[in-house]
Amino acid sequence: MCGIVGYIGKKPVYDILINGLKKLEYRGYDSTGVMIYNQKVLIKKSKGKVTDLESLFTNSEEKKGSVGIGHTRWATHGPPNTVNSHPHSSSSGEITIVHNGIIENYDSIKKILIKKGYKFQSDTDSEVLANLIEDVKKTKKVKLGKAVHYALKQVVGAYAVVIFDSSNPNEIVGARLGSPLAIGVGDSEYYFGSDATPFLEFTKRCIYLNDNEMFVVSLKKGLTLREIKMDSIVDPYIQELKQSIEEVEKGGYDHFMLKEIFEQPQSIIDTFRGRLISPKDPISISSIEKHFEVFKNANRIIFISCGTSWHSSLLAEYYFEELLRIPVEVEYASEFRYRNPIINKGDIVIPVSQSGETADTLAAIKLAKERGAFLYGICNVVGSSIARETHTGIYTHAGSEIGVASTKAFSCQISLLLLMALKLGEKLGTIEKTRYKRILAELNNLPKSIRKVLSKNNIIEDISKKFINSSNFLYLGRGYNFPIALEGALKLKEISYIHAEGYPAAEMKHGPIALIDEKMPVVVIATKKGSYHKVLSNVMEIKARGAEIIAIVSKNDTEIIDIADHVIEIPNCDELIAPILANIPLQLLSYHIANKKGCNVDQPRNLAKSVTVE
Ligand code: F6R
C-alpha cells in the first residue's frame, strides 16, 4: 500500500512526479503529496487524488526543480487528511521523507523525540522516522546516508523509504524492508518508484532493492548500495525490463478493469507460452521437472494466499486432489502465520499471489521456510519479493494488472494451476491418458473459448441494468464452481459496494435460504457435468422463494434456461475448464453494475492493489 516516486537528475521533476504518482494510484489513493527542491524545499499535499494535488500548483515557478519525491497514500496511522499526507518533514524542515509501510515502535521513539524537543504535526509513524533521522544526523554528526542507516537499525516494522536532505540537495537516500522499492537507472539521473511503472518511459534499467538494503544516490558519486544489518557494500544487479508503457495504459477502454478483462485471451496465451506447446506435446514446466522428486515424495501440499489468490488456491485444491491424489490444504496467509501451523517433512507450501508483495503471504512464507517446508511460489510480478523468497516457482505472465480488482491475474492463476496439476498428474501416473489429452486440447483452445464468452458483453451489460439498486446478492456454485461463486461475490462487493456472499450451492439450505426473497438476486453457476442436476434442484428451491436468478450455464442448456430469469451461456467444456470460463461473465457483471452505479471501478474505496501491510 502507498506508492512512492522520486527523481534526481537534470530534468524538470514536476511531471515525472505527477505522472509517476498517477501510475501508482492503484497502491492507495487517500491522499497525495510531493516535495520539489529548487533552492528551497516546496511541499504540497492534498487529501484525495493526484488531480487534486495538481490543482494546487497554480504558479509555474513552483513546478521548477530537478529533485523531488512524491507519495500516494493508503492510510494506516491517522485519517486521510492533508496533514497526514506525505511527504513528511523533520522539525527543522531539513529532512523530507516518503514512506510506505508501518513503523511498529513509532510511539516509543516519538516519546523520546518529544522529550528532546521535536515537534510533530501529524499522527503518522513516518513523521517520527523523519525526526529520528534528523536526530541521529545531528547527535552523531554524520551525513544523511549514515543517519538513515543508524535510524533504521532502531526501527521495528516495514518500510520502503526515500529521503531528501536539503543541506545536501545533490543526494537521495532510500531503503527497503518488507515494502517494495525500485530504482530506475538513467544517464546521470535516477528514478525511484514502488514499482517500475513511474519510470518505464524513461529507462528500462532497473534495480529492485532487496529487504535490508539501502542506497545513497549522489549526482557526483553515483549509486552505492549497502546491506543494512551487515553494513556491507552490495553490487547492484541492474535488470533490463521487458514491460512496455502500453501495458500500463488504458488503450481505449474506459477502465483498466475492462481492458484487463478483455486482455484475458492474450494473457492466457502468454501464461501458456513455452509451457503448453500443442495438444500432442507434453507440458513443459522446468521448475516442476527440476523438483519432480519433491512433488513425488510430498505428503501434503499447502496453498497459502489472500483474497482472490485464495480463491485460486481453493480451486487448486480441487484440481490437485483430483489429478494428483495428494492431500491438499488451503490456508489464509493471515491465519497461517499466526496459528503455529504444523509443517512436516515432505510438505510443499505453495504461496499464490498476483503482486508477489502481500505482507501476510510473505510472512507465511518465512514461517513455512523456517519450519522446513519446500516453497514453490506462484506470482505475477517478475522480481517480486515472493519470487525471491521461495525455493522455486513459476510466473503467471498475466501482464501488468492495474485495476485494483483482480481479473486477468486470477484467470491466469487458475489456468496455470490446472496446467501444473495436469503435468504432475501425468508424471505421477494419477491421471488417465485420454482424459489428460482431452483437457490439454481444451486448454489449447482456452483463449478462443474466452473470446466467445467475452462476446456476450452486451448481453451481460443489459442484465446488469436491472441490479444497480440491489443491496444484496447471493452467489452459488458446487464443486469446481464453488471457488468461482466466492470470487464472483468478492468482485461484486469490492467494486460496487453491494453486499454479496458466495456459498456452496448445497449449503444454502443450512441457513442462507432464510435470506431469499424477491429482493435477493441469486447468481447460480450451473454448468453441465459434475453436480449439474443437484444445482438444478437448488435453482428450483430458489425460484420457489421468488428470487431473481442469473444463471451461468453451458451452451444449449435445456433445463435451467426455462427456470432462470437471465441466462449467460459459456461454451461446452470439461468440468475442470468450466470454472475458468464461468468466472468471466461474473467479472463483466460486477464491472457493469459498479460502472452504472457510478463507482470508481479501478480504485474502489478503502482498497489498494498491493497489500504490503498486515
Ligand atoms: C481482489 C484482490 C485481492 C487480492 C489480495 C491478494 O480483487 O485483488 O483480494 O487478491 O489482496 O493479493 P495478491 O494476489 O497480490 O497477493
Residues whose N, C-alpha, C, O or C-beta is under 5 A from the ligand:
A	BS01	F6R	C306 G307 T308 S309 V352 S353 Q354 S355 G356 T358 V404 A405 S406 K609 V611
